[in-house]
Amino acid sequence: MTHAHRDYFNQMAPKWDSLLADETLERLKRIIAELNIKAGSAVLDVGTGTGVLLPFLLEAVGPQGRLVALDVAEEMLARARAKMGDRVEYVCADITRTSLESNAFDEIICNSCFPHLVDKLGALREMVRLLKPGGRLVICHPMSREAVNELHRSIGGVVANDMLPSEEEMRELCLKAGLVQVGITNTPEKYLLTAYKPLGGDCLELVPIGVIHSPYRSTREAPHQGRFSDQVAELEIYSQYAEGLKDVEQVTHLIVLYWCHLARRDVLQTKTPHGPEIRGVFACRSPSRPNPLAFCVAELVEVKENRLLVRGLDAVDGSPLIDIKPYSADLDSFPGARIGWFKK
């Protein structure tokens, strides 16, 4: 941020909390809840301001976790400290230049801050440095990208040109910074980008071929099995892969492989919707698993150039699309297949 930005937010600090509507706070609470942050995690809250997210994050990490609040405006940070006390570590710094240790955080949350960063690529690269291998970056707002940009234009002054980049630009910035598995959700209630620092070493790289646009804005809204839903979703194939769609209109059903970008990757056992028993994740279809790769068979409804309309998909809006394949009842169906523990 510039000195002008720091001065602006220092001046706004005394009245900042009074500007936050109850609905805004409720949306932010839901965003943090949907992230399923693991208890005991180390979390960095970038652009913490007056500490709006800190109560939600403290609840998520629990007493064994670590929570660090970072902001460039000392007056904002002072108000956060006054509310939260010593339960949080406080750092007054620009996120493009910190003295925090490398590979220190499981999660970095950047709420309502990213548009104000002048050197956005530099900030992303610094956050990648701070993340542990496999750690997650979250950029969020309690409103859509369009609403964020319109709000800043209407305020004017030093923030008038502080824009949240387009989805294409954000993906490109994340790629240049070394992030992978980028997922973006943009709805009237929230903007949410998630991306991961590569594990490094002996790992595989998956490149999304597109993005899923669905009516499900959160994991709570998505059905447990897509085939029981009549909702129509859209598979947007990125232009560089559009040639691969040749003859797809001749297919009636597609195997859709996508990345569950909101799922946890540290879960090995879980409850299912079918009973109270604990199952291993490799014996059930929980989205939370070491590699949250989802499989769904969907009916192809219509092809519109690089956009495929499908019915029977259970993906949350913004899920990265990994691959599509034609489904064949002759080749892929095993009528006698059973899951022993499952009862309809």
C-alpha positions, 0 to 999 in steps of 0.5 A: 500500500502507499503512504496515502492508503495508510493515512486513509485507513488510520483516519478511518479507524475510529469509525470503521466498526460502525460502518459494518452492517450485521449482514456483512458480519454474518456473511464473513462468519459464513465464509470462515465457517465454510473454509473448515480451518483445522483446529491447531492451524497457524493462520495469518490475517492480512489486512486485519483492520480493526480485527473483524475476522479475528473472533471467527478465526480464533474459534476456528484455530482453537487454543492450540492454534496460532493467529497473527494479525497484520495491517499497515495502518497502526491505528487499525491494528491498535483497535484490533489489539484493544478488542482481542488482547494477547490472544493474537499476535500483531504485526504492523507491516506491508504484506509485500515486505514482512519479516515473518518467517518463511513456511510458517502458516497453514492458512493466509486470509486476505479479507477486503484488502487485496484491491488496495494492494498496489503491488499485487503480484509482490504481495502474492509472492510474499504470501506464498513465501509465508505459507507452508507447503500445501498451505492455502491462500484465501482472498475474500469479500462479503460481496461480489467483485462487481460490488467491491469495485463499484463501492471503491469508485463511489467512495472516491479519493485514494481508493477510487481506483482500487479494483479487484481484478477479473477472474482471468487476471487473478488466475494469471497473478496466482500462476505467476506467484507460484500458486496452484489449484485456484478456485474462484466463487463470485456471487452477490453474497461473497467473492472467494478465491482459494489457492495453494502453495505446491507441496514441492518434491515428488508431487503432481501438477494438475492444470484446470481446463475450466471452471464450473458455474453452478447454482450451489454457492456453498457446500451446504447447498450442494446435494450429496449426489448430483444425480438426484438433482435436476439443477443445470450447471455450466462447464466453462472450458478455457479457450486454450482447451476448446479444440478438445471439445470436438464431437462432444455434442454427440455424447449424452453423459459426461464424467466430470472430474473437478477439484473440491477447492473448499474441502479439507485435505487433512481428513482420513476418517469422517461421518457420511450423510448415511449414518453416525458411523465413522468411515475411512475416506477411501471407503466413502465419497467425502469431498474432504480427503488428501486429494479432494478430487470429485467424480460425477456423471452428468447429463449433457444438456446443451453445447454453446461453443466452449460452454457445456450445460449439464444436469446432475452435477454436485459441484460448488460454484467456482470449482476448478474443472480438471477433466471431462470424459464421455460416459458409456453405459456399456463400458462404465456400468457394473450393475452388480457393484455394491458398497457393503456398509451402504443401505438405501 
